[in-house]
Amino acid sequence: MPSIIGYKDDGTNSWQEHLCLVKPDAVLEAEDAASAISEKHLADARKILNSGGSSQDFAISLRQEGYKSLSDFRVVKDA
């Protein structure tokens, strides 16, 4: 499933996972395919920012693509 992790600066020049967005209507077997979808949607949202849109416009574009926020998530690191 396409997913996006958002990070925030914790004030010590370190970034912490802050939010996780998932697109639950697109369950895919191939992780690469899911990543490609997320990358395209992020690129489209960045275009909105680059053309003068607000951070709210950025978020709305992802919501319109079907992304939902997970309130409790854990990032699993590759072994």
C-alpha positions, 0 to 999 in steps of 0.5 A, a space after each residue: 500500500 502506498 505510504 508516506 512518512 513525514 519527519 519533524 526536526 526535534 531541535 537537535 539537528 535530528 529528524 524524528 518520524 512524525 506522521 504516516 499517511 497511507 492510501 488504503 484503497 491501493 493494496 499492492 503486492 510489489 513494494 516498488 509499485 507502491 513506492 512509485 505511486 507515493 513518489 508520484 503523488 508527492 511530486 504532484 503535491 510539491 508542484 502545488 507548493 512550487 507554484 505558490 500553493 500553501 502547505 494546506 493545499 499540499 495536504 489537501 492534494 494528498 487527501 484527494 488522492 485518498 491518503 489517510 493519517 495513521 494515529 499510531 504507527 511504527 517504522 520497521 527498519 530493514 535488517 
